[in-house]
Amino acid sequence: MTLLQLKAVGHVYLGRAVLEQVSFDVVQGEMVALVGPSGCGKSTLAQIAAGLIIPRHGEVARGYSRCAFVFQEPRLLPWATVEANVALGLSGLPFARSERRAKIAAACHQVALEESDWHKFPSQLSGGMRQRTALARALVGEPDFLYFDEPFTALDAALRRRMQDLVVATVLDNGKGGLFITHDIHEALRICHRIAVLDRHGQGILDCVTVPERPGNRSEEMIFETARRLISDHPLFAVVEEHDERRLA
């Protein structure tokens, strides 16, 4: 079952074409990574796919019932506690009060938020904790499609790996689908089934590479070797070098 399909999507911003003839799809139980250099339109494309931006032309078909979006910034309500921010993910869903509390608690535990932090406000949280709150907000309503726009850049390596594993389990174990934007080819290889490369100027998908083995079952050696081979043998994956430069700057 196809959960998301984009056909010849294009968009113009301030009179300049930022996307043109972009087509790809995501099927049920699949996570697709979207990579490309900064400024090529990845975030815009994800927001078009999610219905947050109306494209200038092209078609977007959504086969899912409900989706959630995790942005680069947490985008939490500053006057609301962690619990209240996570509860926003349940807005409009018919759960009793006790069920809501249980779901909020489960989502907070999933992203490693301690109970002592649930009553804190965003200003009292570290950047990583704010991002994990945003992830809990996305997961709490159990949407059948998830959009991720570089959500783990504020996390340390160990916690980032734990959140990546959570994304894999959420999609694979529950038959959901997802689109994951990243600059990190190792992250893409760890959690995604396919990696789509967006043109530097947003002029379509240059290639879509299927990654061997199932996400969650890939060894670190396999991930490292596949990344090395893609970067050295496939010129389209030179975008990974840009990510490394930004991280080291």
Protein Blocks (a to p, Z undefined) as FASTA:
>chain_A
ZZbdcehiacdeehiafbghiacdddehiacdddddehilmmmmmmmmnopaccfbdcdd
dfbfbdcdddfbloiafkbcfklmmmmmmgoiacdfklmmmmmmmmmmmnopafklmmpc
fklpcfklmmmmmmmmmmmnopabdcdehkllmpcfklmmmmmmmmmmmmmmnopacddd
dfblklmmmmmmbdcdddfklnajfbdcddehjehjacfklmmmmmmmmmmmmmklmmmm
mmmmmmmZZ
